[in-house]
């Protein structure tokens, strides 16, 4: 039995990851901060014949991560794929509060705590997931971790001012992933960062060029199914090409 776990999975890219992994034979552990949202998403997928097991998870709560890792090991014995999808950007963080959004976006309003909050969710939480799930992933034959990044995390590609919190958090994710790759290579676990492209989600907006279905399918076909241990620590585009740092 192939087992996958997806964080931030009750909607958008996370839900689509659950759908497509389920369609190719994975039993998916579908997580969300609120268990009711996770259950509703799992029920939605069940109508398509997809097995998704809803579990509550706040990725910034290390005790919850540890508890879920123990539950996963007890119930399945191993984990084959971990999709670190949960994340926030300036607009999803602010939820319509223009002043709060500017604390993440603009130099004049920049707030250190907001930057740190974004880094905590987008860069540190994925590595904490790896920290507690490492022993479960190690029991798989060639486990893989996909960390959802962004082109805004690329220092060489950033050519405008603003958007401090999100850009810095995604840049930090690449470094965290690079370090992580060395710490788990002896367990034969491959970990990469993937830019999913400009996707039609709450983050990407309706004008984005890719649907969630197109983005996830591309990552599965060109990254998940093709990467090996020698690719660990790298930053890829959704089409499988290396992304500049």
C-alpha positions in Angstrom: 0.0 0.0 0.0 1.3 3.4 -1.0 0.8 6.2 1.6 1.0 9.9 1.1 0.4 12.8 3.4 -0.6 16.3 2.2 -0.6 19.4 4.5 -3.0 22.3 3.9 -5.2 19.9 1.9 -8.8 20.9 2.3 -8.8 23.2 -0.8 -6.8 24.5 -3.7 -3.5 22.8 -4.6 -3.6 20.6 -1.5 -7.0 19.1 -2.3 -5.9 18.5 -5.9 -2.7 16.7 -4.7 -5.0 14.4 -2.7 -7.2 13.8 -5.7 -4.5 13.0 -8.1 -2.4 10.9 -5.7 -5.6 9.0 -4.8 -6.3 8.3 -8.5 -2.9 6.7 -9.0 -3.3 4.4 -6.0 -2.2 6.2 -2.9 -4.1 6.2 0.4 -3.9 9.9 1.3 -3.7 11.4 4.7 -5.5 14.7 4.2 -4.7 17.3 6.8 -6.1 20.7 7.7 -6.0 22.9 10.7 -9.7 22.4 11.3 -10.8 18.7 11.4 -14.2 19.6 10.0 -12.7 21.1 6.9 -10.5 18.0 6.5 -13.6 15.7 6.9 -15.6 17.7 4.3 -12.7 17.5 1.8 -12.3 13.8 2.4 -16.0 13.2 1.9 -15.9 15.2 -1.3 -13.1 13.0 -2.6 -14.9 9.8 -1.5 -17.6 10.6 -4.1 -14.9 10.1 -6.7 -13.8 6.8 -5.1 -10.7 8.3 -3.6 -9.6 7.2 -0.1 -8.5 10.2 1.9 -8.1 10.0 5.7 -8.9 13.3 7.3 -6.6 14.4 10.2 -6.2 17.8 12.0 -2.8 19.4 11.8 -1.5 22.8 12.5 2.0 22.7 10.9 3.3 25.3 13.3 2.4 23.0 16.3 5.3 20.6 16.8 3.4 18.4 19.3 0.6 17.9 16.7 3.2 17.0 14.1 4.8 14.4 16.4 1.4 13.0 17.3 0.4 12.6 13.6 3.8 10.9 12.8 3.2 8.3 15.6 -0.3 7.8 14.3 0.9 7.3 10.8 3.5 4.8 11.8 1.1 2.8 14.0 -1.6 2.7 11.3 0.5 2.3 8.1 4.0 1.5 9.2 5.6 3.8 6.6 5.1 6.9 4.5 6.0 7.1 0.8 5.3 10.7 -0.1 5.1 13.9 2.0 3.7 17.0 0.3 4.4 20.1 2.3 1.8 22.3 0.7 0.5 24.3 3.7 1.5 27.9 3.4 0.5 31.6 3.5 1.2 34.7 1.6 0.4 38.3 2.3 -3.2 38.3 1.1 -4.2 35.0 2.7 -2.5 36.1 5.9 -4.3 39.5 5.9 -7.7 38.1 4.9 -8.8 41.5 3.6 -7.1 43.6 6.2 -5.2 46.1 4.0 -3.0 47.4 6.9 -1.9 43.9 7.9 -1.2 43.1 4.3 1.1 46.2 4.0 3.0 45.0 7.1 4.2 42.1 4.9 4.5 43.9 1.6 5.9 47.4 1.9 9.0 48.9 3.4 7.3 51.7 5.1 4.9 49.4 7.0 7.2 46.3 7.3 6.7 44.5 10.6 9.4 42.1 11.9 6.8 39.8 13.6 4.9 39.4 10.3 8.1 38.4 8.5 8.9 35.9 11.2 5.4 34.5 11.1 5.6 33.9 7.4 9.0 32.2 7.7 7.6 30.0 10.5 4.8 28.7 8.4 6.5 28.6 4.9 10.0 27.6 5.7 10.4 26.1 9.2 7.2 24.0 9.3 8.1 21.8 6.3 11.4 20.9 8.0 9.7 20.2 11.3 7.4 17.8 9.3 10.6 16.1 8.0 12.1 16.0 11.5 9.2 14.0 13.0 8.3 11.9 9.9 11.9 11.0 9.0 11.7 7.6 10.7 8.4 6.8 9.0 9.6 7.9 5.6 12.8 5.9 6.1 10.7 2.7 6.2 9.5 3.4 2.6 11.5 2.3 -0.4 12.7 5.6 -1.7 10.5 8.1 0.0 10.1 11.6 -1.4 9.3 15.0 0.1 7.8 17.7 -2.2 8.0 21.2 -0.6 5.8 23.7 -2.4 7.9 26.8 -3.1 7.5 29.9 -5.4 9.4 31.7 -8.1 9.4 34.6 -5.6 11.8 32.6 -3.5 14.4 32.9 -6.2 16.9 35.7 -5.4 18.2 35.9 -9.0 14.6 36.2 -10.4 13.4 38.8 -8.0 13.5 42.1 -9.9 11.0 44.3 -8.0 10.7 45.7 -4.5 8.1 44.8 -2.0 6.5 41.5 -0.9 9.2 41.0 1.8 7.6 38.4 4.0 6.5 35.9 1.4 9.6 36.2 -0.8 12.0 35.8 2.1 10.1 32.8 3.5 10.2 31.0 0.2 13.9 31.8 -0.2 14.5 30.4 3.3 12.6 27.3 2.3 15.1 26.5 -0.4 18.0 26.8 2.1 16.2 24.7 4.7 15.5 22.1 2.1 19.2 22.1 0.9 20.4 21.5 4.5 17.7 18.9 5.1 18.8 16.9 2.0 22.2 16.1 3.6 20.6 15.2 6.9 18.3 12.6 5.4 20.3 11.2 2.5 21.5 8.2 4.5 17.8 7.3 5.0 17.4 7.4 1.2 14.8 10.1 1.4 14.7 12.6 -1.5 13.6 16.2 -0.7 13.1 19.0 -3.2 11.4 22.4 -3.6 9.0 22.8 -6.4 7.6 26.0 -7.9 4.1 25.0 -8.9 3.7 27.9 -11.3 1.1 30.6 -11.3 -2.0 28.7 -10.2 -5.6 29.5 -9.9 -5.9 29.4 -6.1 -6.7 31.8 -3.3 -3.0 32.8 -3.5 -2.6 32.9 -7.2 -6.0 34.5 -8.1 -8.4 33.9 -11.0 -6.1 35.4 -13.6 -3.4 32.7 -13.1 -2.4 30.7 -16.1 -2.6 27.2 -14.6 -5.4 25.3 -13.0 -4.7 23.2 -9.9 -5.2 20.1 -12.0 -2.6 21.2 -14.6 -0.1 22.2 -12.0 -0.3 19.1 -9.9 -0.3 16.7 -12.9 2.8 18.4 -14.2 4.6 18.1 -10.9 3.7 14.4 -10.6 4.7 13.6 -14.1 7.9 15.7 -14.3 9.1 15.8 -10.7 7.6 13.3 -8.3 7.8 10.4 -10.7 11.3 11.2 -12.0 13.5 12.6 -9.1 16.0 10.3 -7.4 18.3 10.7 -4.5 20.8 12.6 -6.6 18.3 15.3 -7.1 17.7 15.9 -3.4 18.1 19.5 -2.2 17.3 21.0 -5.6 14.7 23.6 -6.7 12.5 22.6 -9.7 9.8 24.1 -11.8 6.6 22.3 -12.2 7.7 21.1 -15.6 10.8 19.4 -14.2 13.3 21.9 -15.2 15.7 23.3 -12.6 14.6 26.7 -11.2 17.3 29.3 -10.6 18.0 30.1 -6.9 
